[in-house]
Amino acid sequence: MTVRLRPHHLLCMLTFIGKGYTPAFTENYIRIATRLSAGEDILVVDGPDDICAPMLDKVDNHCLCDTVTERDRSASAAVEGLLGMSAGAGQSILPDANFLRRMREAFSAGTIREGCVRCEWSPLCTSIAASGFDGVLIASPSC
């Protein structure tokens, strides 16, 4: 199977520790983290993805907002610059140990955080990165 992720979730997944907007959102994200840690690949998509799914029926759903779409554009460009490959819709990515290491190193250094601008979770993510990613739920099988 494949996990569908929008570009800014390539950054969010690096620091996910089991906290989220709602219990349903968090439970869904934990299931996705388990799948990614087991070696499922990622298909980058435009707009709402598998992580967004529990939020789509909410009246105040931010997944369709222009600000989130802008985060996707910024995250895609930053990840492309780091990895030297497309991080746009249609790209398949294997989140293996090398991918996670490179992404987390760059995230800690602040070089791929353009997609985090104005995100309410950014302070938590900064703290998790500063801790050496202690407690994150997405890790490759070889980590």
Secondary structure, DSSP 8 states (H G I E B T S, - for coil): -EEEE-TTHHHHTTS--S--SSHHHHHHHHHHHHHHHTT-EEEE-SS--TTTGGGTT-TT--TTSHHHHHHHHHHHHHHHHHHSS--STT-EE---HHHHHHHHHHHHHTTTGGGGTT-TTHHHHHHHHHTTSTT-S---TT-
